[in-house]
Amino acid sequence: MENVSVNSDDMKEIKEELSKLNIRLNQFIEKSNQQHVELVIDEIKKKYSDVFYNDILNESKFCLENNMISDCELKSSCYETLLGILNNSAKNLKENKISQDKIITIRKNLENLKEKLPYEKCSVCYSETVKLFEKQIDLMKNLGIYSENYEKNELNVSEKEIITSLLEPISNKHRLLILKSLMAETKTFSDISKITGLKAGNLLFHLKKLQDSEMIMQRSDRGDYMITKRGIDILNGILGIYGKVF
């Protein structure tokens, strides 16, 4: 068998070509794996879309039945209206991709509904509906069928307004803890006292700060406390920023 002699320059060139080939091969494998993962995820979405839909719709029914104002003559009709809105938005879970315009339209419809509320106490039922809708949005994001794209706008809000209405109310560990605790469910004054370790006047001070900034509200004079849509948006914004920075 004839021996093949390879000089150092040729060997270097061969190594470089092999290196390039290895990079291309890895890129191909990575792309193929990614496509495989996406196909698997799509199959899971299709297979379990009805499960996701039924689960979140049942949660909406339960929360509306238990958290709407009970002593209201309009509860029955409002329940059907609000559940209908949540049902229509939940149907989007069965789609592979949801446009931002569609979500914006639903949000506008909710805003229009807010302007037509006949009583002040209607804000309790409305806030519960918005909270449930935002849960749907979070699920859609987690499933990868919806993402929000925000345009870069010039900041036209004064520094004083930002500090007073946003930064100052959440710049306290107790108030942040209160917001987080209300994300899951409504809480009584006693519940919040146990969670924060604060008593009487101290706790009322922090609750008033959050109420004044419209991040939480009270269902009645001595009723449970609940987070508002503004509170949800702010808390989600904080968690989003934290996740990107740290």
N, C-alpha and C positions, 0 to 999 in steps of 0.2 A: 504493500500500500504506500502510495506516495505521500510524503510529509508536506504539509502546507505551511509555508512560512508567512507569518503575519508581523509586519513591523509595528512599532509603537504608535505611529500616526494612524495606521489603519485600525489598530485596536481601540484607539481613542474614539475614532469615528463610529466604530461598531457599538461601543458602550453608549455613546450619545444617542444613536438610533434606537438601541434597546430601551434606553431611559424614556425617550419620547413615546415609544410604543407602549411601554408600561403605563405612562401617564394617560394615554388615550384609552387603554384597556380599562384602567381604574375609573375613568370618567364614564365609559360605556356601562360598566357594572353599576356604578352609582346611579346613573340615569335610569337603568333598567330596574334597579331595586326601588327607586323612587316611584316609577310608573307602576310597579307591582303593588307598592304600599297604597298608592292612590286608588288603584283598582279594588283592592281589598276594602278600603274605607268606603268607597262608593257602594260596594255590595252590602256592607253593614248598614249604611244609610237606607238603602232600598228595602233591606230585609226587616229592619226594625223601625222604620219611619212611623208605621201605625202604632207601635208600642210607645214611642216618644210622644206622638200626638195624643193618644188616649190618656197617658200618664199626666201630661201637663194640663189637659182639659179637666180631668178629675180633680187635680189640685186646684184649678180655678173655681170649680163648683164648690169644693169644700171651703176654700178661703172666703168666697163671696157669701156663702150661707152663714158662716160663723163671724165674719168681720164687718158685714154691712150693718148699718143702724137698724136695730130690731124693731123699735117702736115707731115705725114710719109707714104711713098708709101707701106709700109708693114703692115699698121694698120689692113686692112681687113683680111689678112691671119693670122696675129698674134692674132687677136681677136678670130678667130675660134679655134686656137691652145690653147690659154690660157683658153678660156671658156670650151673647151673640158676637160682640166685638172681639172678645178673646178667642172665641171659636174660629172666627174668620182668619185671625192672625196666626193661630196655631196650625191652620191648614198648610201654611207655608213650610212647615217642617217636613212635608212630604216632597218638597221640591229639592233639586240638587243644588240650585243656586238661587239666591234672592237678591233682587236689585235694591239699591239704597233708596231709589225713588219710591218703591212700594212701601218700605218702612216709613219713609217720610210722610207718605200719604196717610198711613194709619195714625201716625203721631198728630198730624194736622186734624184728622177727624176727632181724635180725643180732645184736642185743644178746643175745637168747635163745640164739642159736647159740654166742656167745662163752662163755656160762656152761657149755656142755656140752663144750668142747674137752678132749680127754683128756690132751694133753701140753703142756708149756710152749712147746715149739717151734712149736705150732700157731698161736701168736700171729703168726708171720711170714706164714703163708698167710692168716690172718684179716685182718691189716692190709692186705695186698695187695688183698683183695676189697673192703674198705671204701674204699680209695683209688680203685679202679675204679668203685665205685658213686657216689662223690662226683664223679667225672668225668662220669658220666651226668647227675647233677643239674645240674652247670655247663652242660652242653650244652642241657638242657631250659630252663634260665634264659635262655641266649643265644637260643634259638629262640622265647622268649616264651610257652612253653606251661606254665611253672611259675614261681611266685613265692612267697616265704615271707613270712608275716605273723606278726610276733612281738608278743605282748601285753606291755604295759609292767608289769614286775614290780619289786617293791621289792628293792633290792640288800641281800641279807642276808649277804654275804660280808665278812669283815673286811678292812680296808685292808692289813694285814700279809700276809694270804693272797694278795690280788690282786698285791701287789708281788713277793712271793716266788715264786709259781707262774706268774705271767704276765708282768708288766711287766719285772722284772729279767732273766729269761732272754732276752728279745728286745730289750733296750735296748743291744745291741752290734751294730755293723755286720757283724762277722764271723759272728756267730750268725745274724743275719738273712739273710746271704748263703748260709750253709749250708742254712737252711730252703728258700730259693728254689731252690737248686740241686737239692735232693732232691725237689722237686715233680714234676720231669720223669721222673726215674729214680733207681734206687739208685746209690750212689757208694762207691768204696773209700776207705780212708784216704788213699791217694796221690792219688786224684782230688780230694778235698776240699782237700788240701794245695796242689795246683796252683791251684785256684780261689780260695782265700783268701790264699795266699802265706804261710801259717803252717806252722811245722815242729814236729815231735815234741811236747814238753811243752805248748807254747802251744796247739796244735790240740787236744790231748787235753783240756785244761782247758775249752775252749769246747764240745767234743762232750759232755763229762760234764754240763755245765750243761743242755744240751738234752735229754740222756737222763734226768737227774734230774727234769726238769719234764715228762717223758713226751711230748715233742714229736717225738723221733726214737728209733729203736731200732736195734740191731745184730743181723743175722741169726744170728750165732754169735760166739764169742769173738774171732775175727779176720776175721769176714765183712763184707759190705757194710753200709753204713748206709742206712736208709730212713726216710722221714717217716711218722708215725702219723696216725690220723684227728684226734687232738687238734692235732697240728702243722698239718695241712691247714686245720682250722677256724680256728685262730688266725691263720694267714697270710692266709686269705681275709678274715677279720674286719679285719685291719690294712689290706688293700688296699681293702676296702669303705669303711672310715672315711676313709682318705686320699682316695678318690675323691669323697666327699661334702664334705669340708672344703676341699680344694684344687681 
